[in-house]
Amino acid sequence: MSASPNRVLLTGANGQVGRCVQDRAKMADRVNRYELVALGRSDLDITSLTQVEEVLSRFQPRVVINAAAYTAVDRAEQEPESAYMVNAEASKNLALVCGKLGIPLVHISTDYVFDGSNSTPYDEEMPTSPLGAYGRTKLAGEEAVREHLSQHLIFRTSWVFSEYGNNFVKTMLRLGQERDQLSIVSDQIGCPTYAGHIAEIILRFVDEINEKEFSGWGTYHLCGDKAVSWFDFAQAVFTKAVEITLLADAPELTPISTADYPTPAARPAFSVLDNKKLQDMLGSDTVRDWRAGLSTVLEKLAS
Ligand SMILES: NC(=O)c1ccc[n+]([C@@H]2O[C@H](COP(=O)([O-])OP(=O)(O)OC[C@H]3O[C@@H](n4cnc5c(N)ncnc54)[C@H](OP(=O)(O)O)[C@@H]3O)[C@@H](O)[C@H]2O)c1
């Protein structure tokens, strides 16, 4: 297959962000702009260096978007090697092969690279110190990408939700149908982020890379506005779900502390990311209220 100036190769195409990238690439304002090669794990297992070399050499894309990851935060404590293979080793595979073939790589990382001890939003330069195996493996992936490929974009995002896959919003809706009362952690603060918003920003960067001499390589924070607790997030889910009659009634919510809800993986108490660098790069409209994304998701789930 010959190289195409507009071919974009997407890994992890069946995950939340992967599905939203596919949807956005098909929207009216973008359709025909790229030739999107969307590959799920069965088409390309990124832990195999041989497969990565073979597939990238065959398609010769203009850009690779890596939306594949091991995202089971608690399970990663029991199987850190599996998380490391996908989040660190496989990211290195992509960076090495992209470097060899001269292809830029868009990669996604997480707020869980921070320990949450800050009281003001984290910018891209602040020291990392992950609390658990998932965060450590994602940080190792970031480092491998930076080490092996200068033409990279790393987007650290947080609390991702969408109409696809498993996420907090869908868990709340399921629990809201099953129970009258729910206890939700209220002392972890972060920024919910709609995967459709992440997809949109990634494709805007792909446009920039495709259309002109691009020099904005590096790491960016990309999350929804404004910061809330999981308790506040749950309240917003139920208020909107009842308003659009996706749920008949909201359960009664009780705020609890992290100490009252022990999980295998420790989570940062405060993982608010600062979007300023992203805004400076692409404009103020890059920051979106996550509540708008929530309405979109709930309306899609209702229809
Ligand atoms: N979800 C969050 O709250 C959150 C928060 C911060 C950052 N992030 C980051 O955002 C990115 C996207 O997350 P997401 O929520 O879209 O994740 P997701 O829904 O869990 O999707 C990840 C996808 O990666 C695929 N995958 C796993 N191992 C693979 C492999 N070896 N080769 C190829 N594909 C593989 C999975 O396939 P299978 O379905 O076959 O397993 C899945 O489709 C990730 O980098 C994640 O770390 C997520």
The ligand as an SDF file (V2000), in Angstrom:
LIG
                    3D

 48 52  0  0  0  0  0  0  0  0999 V2000
  -11.1090    5.7380   31.3010 N   0  0  0  0  0  0  0  0  0  0  0  0
  -10.6500    6.7410   32.0640 C   0  0  0  0  0  0  0  0  0  0  0  0
  -11.2940    7.2000   33.0140 O   0  0  0  0  0  0  0  0  0  0  0  0
   -9.3180    7.3720   31.7310 C   0  0  0  0  0  0  0  0  0  0  0  0
   -8.8300    8.3890   32.5680 C   0  0  0  0  0  0  0  0  0  0  0  0
   -7.6160    8.9940   32.2430 C   0  0  0  0  0  0  0  0  0  0  0  0
   -6.9160    8.5900   31.1200 C   0  0  0  0  0  0  0  0  0  0  0  0
   -7.4000    7.5850   30.3430 N   0  0  0  0  0  0  0  0  0  0  0  0
   -6.6120    7.1600   29.1860 C   0  0  0  0  0  0  0  0  0  0  0  0
   -7.3690    7.4470   28.0190 O   0  0  0  0  0  0  0  0  0  0  0  0
   -7.0620    6.5020   27.0000 C   0  0  0  0  0  0  0  0  0  0  0  0
   -8.3380    5.9180   26.4430 C   0  0  0  0  0  0  0  0  0  0  0  0
   -9.0530    5.3270   27.5160 O   0  0  0  0  0  0  0  0  0  0  0  0
  -10.4840    4.6690   27.3020 P   0  0  0  0  0  0  0  0  0  0  0  0
  -11.3070    5.0310   28.4710 O   0  0  0  0  0  0  0  0  0  0  0  0
  -10.9690    4.9350   25.9150 O   0  0  0  0  0  0  0  0  0  0  0  0
  -10.0800    3.1430   27.4330 O   0  0  0  0  0  0  0  0  0  0  0  0
  -10.9390    1.8300   27.1360 P   0  0  0  0  0  0  0  0  0  0  0  0
  -12.3540    2.1840   26.8720 O   0  0  0  0  0  0  0  0  0  0  0  0
  -10.6130    0.8780   28.2400 O   0  0  0  0  0  0  0  0  0  0  0  0
  -10.2990    1.3290   25.7730 O   0  0  0  0  0  0  0  0  0  0  0  0
   -9.0090    0.8470   25.7010 C   0  0  0  0  0  0  0  0  0  0  0  0
   -8.9560   -0.0110   24.4550 C   0  0  0  0  0  0  0  0  0  0  0  0
   -7.6200   -0.5120   24.3440 O   0  0  0  0  0  0  0  0  0  0  0  0
   -7.7140   -1.8280   23.8490 C   0  0  0  0  0  0  0  0  0  0  0  0
   -6.5080   -2.5870   24.1430 N   0  0  0  0  0  0  0  0  0  0  0  0
   -6.1180   -3.1050   25.3210 C   0  0  0  0  0  0  0  0  0  0  0  0
   -4.9640   -3.7850   25.1580 N   0  0  0  0  0  0  0  0  0  0  0  0
   -4.6330   -3.6840   23.8610 C   0  0  0  0  0  0  0  0  0  0  0  0
   -3.5660   -4.1690   23.0720 C   0  0  0  0  0  0  0  0  0  0  0  0
   -2.6090   -4.9240   23.6070 N   0  0  0  0  0  0  0  0  0  0  0  0
   -3.5270   -3.8760   21.7450 N   0  0  0  0  0  0  0  0  0  0  0  0
   -4.5080   -3.1200   21.1890 C   0  0  0  0  0  0  0  0  0  0  0  0
   -5.5650   -2.6530   21.8640 N   0  0  0  0  0  0  0  0  0  0  0  0
   -5.6140   -2.9230   23.1890 C   0  0  0  0  0  0  0  0  0  0  0  0
   -8.9140   -2.3970   24.5580 C   0  0  0  0  0  0  0  0  0  0  0  0
   -9.3400   -3.5290   23.8480 O   0  0  0  0  0  0  0  0  0  0  0  0
  -10.2090   -4.6670   24.5870 P   0  0  0  0  0  0  0  0  0  0  0  0
  -11.5700   -4.0810   24.6700 O   0  0  0  0  0  0  0  0  0  0  0  0
  -10.0750   -5.8200   23.6810 O   0  0  0  0  0  0  0  0  0  0  0  0
   -9.5800   -4.8770   25.9340 O   0  0  0  0  0  0  0  0  0  0  0  0
   -9.8790   -1.2290   24.5030 C   0  0  0  0  0  0  0  0  0  0  0  0
  -10.6830   -1.2750   23.3420 O   0  0  0  0  0  0  0  0  0  0  0  0
   -6.1200    5.4990   27.6570 C   0  0  0  0  0  0  0  0  0  0  0  0
   -4.7940    5.8310   27.3390 O   0  0  0  0  0  0  0  0  0  0  0  0
   -6.3510    5.6830   29.1280 C   0  0  0  0  0  0  0  0  0  0  0  0
   -5.2290    5.3120   29.9100 O   0  0  0  0  0  0  0  0  0  0  0  0
   -8.5970    6.9840   30.6060 C   0  0  0  0  0  0  0  0  0  0  0  0
  1  2  1  0
  2  3  2  0
  2  4  1  0
  4  5  1  0
  4 48  2  0
  5  6  2  0
  6  7  1  0
  7  8  2  0
  8  9  1  0
  8 48  1  0
  9 10  1  0
  9 46  1  0
 10 11  1  0
 11 12  1  0
 11 44  1  0
 12 13  1  0
 13 14  1  0
 14 15  2  0
 14 16  1  0
 14 17  1  0
 17 18  1  0
 18 19  2  0
 18 20  1  0
 18 21  1  0
 21 22  1  0
 22 23  1  0
 23 24  1  0
 23 42  1  0
 24 25  1  0
 25 26  1  0
 25 36  1  0
 26 27  1  0
 26 35  1  0
 27 28  2  0
 28 29  1  0
 29 30  1  0
 29 35  2  0
 30 31  1  0
 30 32  2  0
 32 33  1  0
 33 34  2  0
 34 35  1  0
 36 37  1  0
 36 42  1  0
 37 38  1  0
 38 39  2  0
 38 40  1  0
 38 41  1  0
 42 43  1  0
 44 45  1  0
 44 46  1  0
 46 47  1  0
M  CHG  2   8   1  16  -1
M  END
$$$$
